[in-house]
């Protein structure tokens, strides 16, 4: 007996007030929070399907939740967001089914329910949020202090981390490329970009009232982003890659330099 196809779940993301950000910017705000269980027609649908006449020409949704934060109009990157499941109604389309198979466009949706937001940051979203909220404020201070205690030495260690691997830990530049490819393969590119931005901002805020140098702040921001990416992919990548992303060699007093 033939298997029934698995039902597709479609997702949309909004800021905390539940309003689709692109609809707000267009002057026709659509509030998903006020319409759970309801059908919503697009307030100003475009005539030329499926190409943008305005930035809010149609409702945009994804079936790969790790990409739900792409092209939302939400700026600056912030947390929390709200995650919604919706049902597309009427005609649906896409810019390119070849290049955007996980995306769908429509002029009418039914808002099904609000769900936990963490999957918007990928399958490891809970771990990502733990790193951002629980670990980074303290870690950022330590990283910045390490930098300002020995700027030239840390600059050299950072260069070696980026370019040189060891038997047990990969080089940082390569590890970041592996993480990027993994995010692409798992359709979590938007999740990774969002998590990196949240992490860097958390580190910057932790250091805002300090006297650390700008180079130290920049170092802490980059370390924060890399640690968060390791959390996102911690069940997918080997320790060889993860330890590079976590900066194990940078944390060691006897970091290998070649």
KAMOCOR-V394321 format. One record per residue. RES is the residue in three letters. PSI is psi in whole degrees, -180 to 180 (NA if undefined). NEAR is the number of other C-alpha atoms within 8 Angstrom. D_LAST is the distance of its C-alpha to the last C-alpha in Angstrom with 1 decimal. Layout:
# KAMOCOR-V394321
RES;PSI;NEAR;D_LAST
RES;PSI;NEAR;D_LAST
This chain:
# KAMOCOR-V394321
UNK;133;2;59.3
UNK;141;3;57.0
UNK;143;4;54.5
UNK;138;4;55.2
UNK;143;4;52.3
UNK;132;4;50.4
UNK;140;4;51.6
UNK;132;5;49.3
UNK;128;8;48.4
UNK;139;13;48.0
UNK;148;14;46.3
UNK;153;12;46.6
UNK;144;12;44.9
UNK;165;14;46.5
UNK;-178;12;45.9
UNK;-24;8;47.5
UNK;-4;7;51.0
UNK;1;11;51.1
UNK;131;14;51.8
UNK;120;14;50.1
UNK;-40;12;48.3
UNK;-33;11;49.1
UNK;-36;12;52.7
UNK;-46;11;52.7
UNK;-28;8;51.4
UNK;-6;9;54.0
UNK;11;6;56.8
UNK;68;9;57.8
UNK;133;11;56.0
UNK;120;8;55.9
UNK;109;10;55.4
UNK;-33;11;54.2
UNK;-30;9;54.8
UNK;-1;6;58.5
UNK;28;10;59.0
UNK;129;11;57.7
UNK;-3;8;59.9
UNK;159;8;61.2
UNK;133;9;61.1
UNK;122;9;59.9
UNK;148;7;60.8
UNK;133;9;58.6
UNK;-21;5;60.3
UNK;70;6;59.8
UNK;145;8;58.8
UNK;156;10;57.8
UNK;-27;4;60.1
UNK;91;7;57.6
UNK;138;6;55.8
UNK;71;8;52.8
UNK;150;7;51.5
UNK;124;9;51.0
UNK;-33;8;54.0
UNK;176;6;52.7
UNK;-18;7;49.5
UNK;66;10;51.7
UNK;-16;11;53.6
UNK;170;10;53.3
UNK;137;11;51.8
UNK;128;9;48.2
UNK;162;11;47.0
UNK;152;13;44.3
UNK;-6;10;44.3
UNK;104;12;40.6
UNK;-26;12;40.3
UNK;-9;15;36.6
UNK;8;13;37.7
UNK;-23;15;40.7
UNK;1;11;39.2
UNK;135;6;38.7
UNK;40;5;41.3
UNK;-20;11;43.2
UNK;-2;6;43.8
UNK;119;11;42.6
UNK;137;5;40.9
UNK;167;4;39.1
UNK;132;8;37.2
UNK;165;8;38.8
UNK;140;5;39.4
UNK;159;7;41.6
UNK;175;10;42.9
UNK;138;13;45.7
UNK;132;13;45.5
UNK;145;13;48.6
UNK;138;13;49.8
UNK;162;13;52.3
UNK;119;10;54.5
UNK;139;11;54.8
UNK;156;10;58.5
UNK;-155;7;60.3
UNK;141;6;58.6
UNK;159;10;54.8
UNK;-165;9;52.4
UNK;157;10;48.9
UNK;-43;7;47.4
UNK;111;7;45.9
UNK;-22;7;46.0
UNK;-45;5;43.4
UNK;-19;5;40.7
UNK;57;9;41.9
UNK;-18;8;43.3
UNK;1;7;42.7
UNK;153;11;44.6
UNK;146;11;48.4
UNK;140;13;50.8
UNK;167;14;54.3
UNK;3;13;57.1
UNK;137;12;58.2
UNK;157;13;56.5
UNK;128;13;57.6
UNK;115;15;55.5
UNK;-59;11;55.1
UNK;164;9;53.3
UNK;143;10;50.5
UNK;172;8;47.7
UNK;137;7;44.6
UNK;-19;9;42.2
UNK;-31;9;38.9
UNK;-18;12;38.6
UNK;-20;13;38.3
UNK;17;16;34.7
UNK;176;13;34.1
UNK;-27;8;34.6
UNK;28;12;32.3
UNK;-37;12;34.3
UNK;-44;9;35.3
UNK;-37;9;31.8
UNK;-47;14;30.8
UNK;-34;10;33.8
UNK;-44;9;33.0
UNK;-48;12;29.5
UNK;-47;13;31.1
UNK;-33;9;34.1
UNK;-30;8;33.1
UNK;-40;9;29.4
UNK;-39;13;28.4
UNK;-41;12;30.8
UNK;-41;8;29.4
UNK;-39;8;25.8
UNK;-40;14;26.0
UNK;-41;11;27.3
UNK;-44;8;24.4
UNK;-44;12;21.7
UNK;-40;13;23.7
UNK;-41;10;24.1
UNK;-43;9;20.4
UNK;-51;13;19.9
UNK;-20;10;22.9
UNK;-26;6;22.1
UNK;72;8;19.0
UNK;-46;8;18.9
UNK;-42;6;16.5
UNK;-42;7;14.0
UNK;-35;10;14.4
UNK;-41;9;14.2
UNK;-42;8;10.8
UNK;-39;11;9.7
UNK;-41;9;11.8
UNK;-44;8;10.3
UNK;-39;13;6.7
UNK;-42;16;9.0
UNK;-39;10;10.9
UNK;-21;9;8.9
UNK;126;11;5.9
UNK;175;12;7.5
UNK;-179;9;7.7
UNK;-33;5;10.9
UNK;-20;6;12.8
UNK;131;11;11.9
UNK;168;14;11.8
UNK;148;14;10.4
UNK;-43;14;13.0
UNK;-43;9;14.6
UNK;-41;9;15.3
UNK;-40;13;16.6
UNK;-38;10;18.9
UNK;-40;8;20.2
UNK;-43;9;21.0
UNK;-42;11;22.9
UNK;-44;9;24.7
UNK;-37;8;25.8
UNK;-43;9;26.9
UNK;-40;11;29.0
UNK;-46;9;30.6
UNK;-34;7;31.5
UNK;4;6;32.9
UNK;52;10;34.7
UNK;29;15;33.0
UNK;-45;11;31.6
UNK;-40;13;34.0
UNK;-44;14;33.2
UNK;-45;13;29.5
UNK;-42;8;30.2
UNK;-46;11;32.8
UNK;-42;13;30.7
UNK;-43;13;27.8
UNK;-42;10;30.5
UNK;-42;12;32.1
UNK;-47;14;29.0
UNK;-39;13;28.0
UNK;-39;9;31.6
UNK;-44;12;31.8
UNK;-43;15;28.8
UNK;-41;11;30.5
UNK;-36;7;33.8
UNK;-26;11;32.4
UNK;2;11;31.2
UNK;-36;6;34.2
UNK;18;5;36.2
UNK;177;5;33.3
UNK;17;4;32.3
UNK;151;10;28.6
UNK;162;7;27.4
UNK;-36;6;27.2
UNK;-38;7;23.5
UNK;-40;13;23.3
UNK;-44;13;25.8
UNK;-39;8;23.9
UNK;-46;11;20.7
UNK;-38;15;22.9
UNK;-44;14;24.6
UNK;-40;9;21.5
UNK;-39;11;20.4
UNK;-45;14;24.0
UNK;-43;13;24.1
UNK;-40;12;21.0
UNK;-36;12;22.4
UNK;-39;14;25.7
UNK;-39;14;24.5
UNK;-40;12;23.0
UNK;-39;11;26.5
UNK;-38;14;28.2
UNK;23;11;26.6
UNK;-22;10;26.0
UNK;-1;4;28.4
UNK;-29;5;27.2
UNK;156;8;23.4
UNK;160;7;21.5
UNK;-31;7;19.5
UNK;-39;9;16.3
UNK;-46;12;17.3
UNK;-41;12;19.1
UNK;-30;11;16.5
UNK;-46;15;14.3
UNK;-35;14;17.5
UNK;-9;10;18.3
UNK;38;12;15.2
UNK;-42;9;14.8
UNK;-32;10;11.4
UNK;-28;10;13.0
UNK;-18;7;15.9
UNK;138;7;14.3
UNK;-19;5;14.8
UNK;48;5;11.9
UNK;138;9;9.3
UNK;138;7;5.8
UNK;11;7;3.8
UNK;NA;6;0.0
